Amino acid sequence: MIAWSTNLVAKPLATAFGGTVAGVGMLVAYINYMGHKRRGRIPVMITGVEGRLPGSVLAVLTSSNGHNDAVIRTAINNAEGHPVVFLYVNDKKPQTSRPPSMFEVVDPYLDDMQAKEYFGRAESLAQKAKIPRRFVYRQQAPGAVSRVWQAVHPRDIVVAANIAPEFEDVNPDRIRYELTSSGKVAHMLKHW
């Protein structure tokens, strides 16, 4: 700390150069972020499932579903101030054309532009509604949705009505259907 402080005073040109480079980098990042925000596609970092979120809503988005926008809007509208967990389930195989190099992060989400698009829309709408949210990405596997459901314990799972039968391993107390302007969604309700 002492060496760094001394360097600030002893080398003012280096300090000015470094400060300018950092400032320009932050300005470029801010302009990029605001451009994405204006288009409704905010960059999103996926999170894990840390544990139970009582009273939350689990919104299941899939890569083969055309009603993801309806699921996003319905989940946010029914959150009632509770957290919303957006779960994107990708049924496409990850593109593995080459082996990973040393220290390379291999994550299918990094190459999934459709998931990033839907998560960006969800983040934009959730920010406007001031709703706490989490983003979880999973590859299609037997029981993928039910494992997240068991970990989170949501009161409601919002899913497109046409794919609701695929989640037979989720055991809701009742299922309620809702017609929206973007399509029909199913609410799988559970009281824990």
C-alpha positions as CSV (number, residue, x, y, z in Angstrom):
1,M,0.0,0.0,0.0
2,I,2.8,2.4,0.8
3,A,4.7,1.6,-2.4
4,W,1.5,2.2,-4.4
5,S,0.8,5.5,-2.7
6,T,4.4,6.6,-3.3
7,N,4.1,5.7,-7.0
8,L,1.0,7.8,-7.4
9,V,3.0,10.9,-6.3
10,A,6.4,10.0,-7.8
11,K,5.1,9.1,-11.3
12,P,2.2,11.5,-12.1
13,L,2.3,10.7,-15.9
14,A,1.9,7.0,-15.3
15,T,-0.9,7.7,-12.8
16,A,-2.7,9.9,-15.4
17,F,-2.2,7.3,-18.1
18,G,-3.5,4.4,-16.0
19,G,-6.4,6.5,-14.8
20,T,-7.4,7.5,-18.3
21,V,-7.2,3.9,-19.6
22,A,-9.4,2.7,-16.7
23,G,-11.9,5.6,-17.2
24,V,-12.2,5.0,-20.9
25,G,-12.8,1.3,-20.3
26,M,-15.5,2.0,-17.8
27,L,-17.1,4.5,-20.2
28,V,-17.2,1.9,-23.0
29,A,-18.7,-0.7,-20.6
30,Y,-21.3,1.7,-19.4
31,I,-22.3,2.7,-23.0
32,N,-22.5,-1.0,-24.0
33,Y,-24.6,-1.9,-21.0
34,M,-27.0,1.0,-21.6
35,G,-27.4,0.0,-25.3
36,H,-28.3,-3.5,-24.3
37,K,-30.7,-2.2,-21.6
38,R,-32.5,0.1,-24.1
39,R,-33.0,-2.9,-26.4
40,G,-34.4,-5.0,-23.5
41,R,-31.5,-7.5,-23.5
42,I,-29.5,-7.0,-20.3
43,P,-26.5,-9.3,-19.9
44,V,-27.2,-11.9,-17.2
45,M,-24.9,-14.0,-15.2
46,I,-26.4,-17.4,-14.3
47,T,-26.6,-18.4,-10.7
48,G,-26.9,-21.7,-9.0
49,V,-29.7,-22.9,-6.7
50,E,-28.5,-22.0,-3.3
51,G,-31.4,-23.4,-1.4
52,R,-35.1,-22.9,-0.6
53,L,-36.9,-19.8,-1.6
54,P,-40.3,-20.0,0.1
55,G,-43.1,-18.3,-1.7
56,S,-41.1,-18.0,-4.9
57,V,-42.1,-18.7,-8.5
58,L,-40.2,-21.0,-10.8
59,A,-40.5,-20.0,-14.5
60,V,-39.5,-22.9,-16.8
61,L,-38.2,-21.7,-20.2
62,T,-37.3,-24.2,-22.9
63,S,-35.4,-23.9,-26.1
64,S,-38.2,-25.6,-28.2
65,N,-41.0,-23.6,-26.7
66,G,-42.6,-20.6,-28.5
67,H,-44.4,-19.3,-25.4
68,N,-41.4,-18.3,-23.3
69,D,-42.4,-14.6,-23.4
70,A,-45.8,-15.5,-21.9
71,V,-44.1,-17.6,-19.2
72,I,-41.7,-14.7,-18.3
73,R,-44.5,-12.1,-18.1
74,T,-46.8,-14.4,-16.1
75,A,-44.1,-15.3,-13.6
76,I,-43.3,-11.6,-13.0
77,N,-46.9,-10.6,-12.7
78,N,-47.7,-13.4,-10.2
79,A,-44.5,-13.0,-8.1
80,E,-46.2,-10.7,-5.5
81,G,-42.8,-9.4,-4.4
82,H,-41.3,-12.9,-3.9
83,P,-38.3,-14.1,-5.9
84,V,-38.6,-15.5,-9.3
85,V,-36.3,-18.3,-10.4
86,F,-36.0,-18.4,-14.2
87,L,-34.9,-21.9,-15.3
88,Y,-33.9,-22.4,-18.9
89,V,-33.8,-26.0,-20.0
90,N,-31.8,-26.6,-23.3
91,D,-32.7,-29.7,-25.2
92,K,-30.0,-29.2,-27.8
93,K,-26.7,-31.0,-27.5
94,P,-23.8,-28.6,-26.7
95,Q,-21.4,-27.9,-29.6
96,T,-18.2,-29.6,-28.8
97,S,-16.1,-29.4,-31.9
98,R,-12.7,-29.4,-30.2
99,P,-11.3,-30.3,-26.8
100,P,-11.0,-27.5,-24.3
101,S,-7.6,-25.9,-23.9
102,M,-5.9,-25.4,-20.5
103,F,-7.8,-23.1,-18.1
104,E,-10.7,-22.7,-20.6
105,V,-14.2,-22.5,-19.1
106,V,-16.5,-25.0,-20.8
107,D,-20.1,-23.9,-20.1
108,P,-22.9,-24.6,-22.6
109,Y,-24.6,-21.3,-21.5
110,L,-21.8,-19.3,-23.0
111,D,-22.6,-20.5,-26.5
112,D,-26.4,-20.5,-26.1
113,M,-27.6,-17.2,-27.6
114,Q,-31.3,-18.1,-27.3
115,A,-30.9,-18.6,-23.5
116,K,-29.1,-15.3,-23.2
117,E,-31.8,-13.5,-25.2
118,Y,-34.6,-14.9,-22.9
119,F,-32.7,-14.3,-19.7
120,G,-32.0,-10.7,-20.9
121,R,-35.7,-10.1,-21.5
122,A,-36.6,-11.6,-18.1
123,E,-33.9,-9.5,-16.4
124,S,-35.2,-6.3,-18.0
125,L,-38.8,-6.9,-17.0
126,A,-37.9,-8.0,-13.5
127,Q,-35.8,-4.9,-13.0
128,K,-38.7,-2.7,-14.0
129,A,-41.0,-4.6,-11.6
130,K,-38.3,-4.6,-8.9
131,I,-38.6,-8.3,-8.3
132,P,-35.7,-10.4,-6.8
133,R,-34.7,-13.0,-9.4
134,R,-32.3,-15.9,-10.0
135,F,-31.2,-17.4,-13.3
136,V,-30.5,-21.1,-13.6
137,Y,-29.4,-22.9,-16.8
138,R,-29.6,-26.7,-17.2
139,Q,-29.2,-29.2,-20.1
140,Q,-32.2,-31.4,-20.7
141,A,-32.0,-34.5,-18.6
142,P,-34.5,-36.7,-16.9
143,G,-35.6,-35.0,-13.7
144,A,-33.8,-31.7,-14.4
145,V,-36.8,-29.5,-13.6
146,S,-37.9,-31.6,-10.6
147,R,-34.4,-31.4,-9.0
148,V,-34.5,-27.6,-9.2
149,W,-38.1,-27.7,-7.9
150,Q,-37.1,-29.8,-4.9
151,A,-34.2,-27.5,-4.1
152,V,-36.2,-24.2,-4.4
153,H,-39.6,-25.3,-3.0
154,P,-41.6,-22.7,-5.1
155,R,-45.3,-22.1,-4.5
156,D,-45.9,-21.9,-8.3
157,I,-44.2,-23.3,-11.4
158,V,-45.1,-21.4,-14.5
159,V,-44.7,-23.3,-17.7
160,A,-46.1,-23.2,-21.2
161,A,-49.3,-25.3,-21.2
162,N,-48.3,-27.4,-24.2
163,I,-45.2,-28.8,-22.4
164,A,-46.7,-29.1,-18.9
165,P,-47.3,-32.9,-19.3
166,E,-43.5,-33.3,-19.7
167,F,-43.0,-32.5,-16.1
168,E,-44.9,-35.4,-14.7
169,D,-42.3,-36.0,-12.0
170,V,-43.2,-32.7,-10.4
171,N,-46.1,-33.3,-8.0
172,P,-48.2,-30.2,-7.7
173,D,-51.3,-29.9,-5.5
174,R,-53.2,-28.5,-8.4
175,I,-52.7,-27.2,-11.9
176,R,-54.4,-23.9,-13.1
177,Y,-54.3,-22.8,-16.7
178,E,-54.2,-19.1,-17.7
179,L,-54.8,-17.6,-21.2
180,T,-52.4,-14.7,-21.9
181,S,-52.0,-12.5,-25.0
182,S,-48.8,-14.4,-25.8
183,G,-50.2,-17.9,-25.3
184,K,-51.6,-20.4,-22.7
185,V,-49.5,-21.1,-19.6
186,A,-49.9,-23.6,-16.8
187,H,-49.5,-22.9,-13.1
188,M,-48.4,-25.9,-11.1
189,L,-49.2,-24.9,-7.5
190,K,-47.8,-26.5,-4.4
191,H,-48.2,-25.6,-0.7
192,W,-45.1,-26.9,1.1
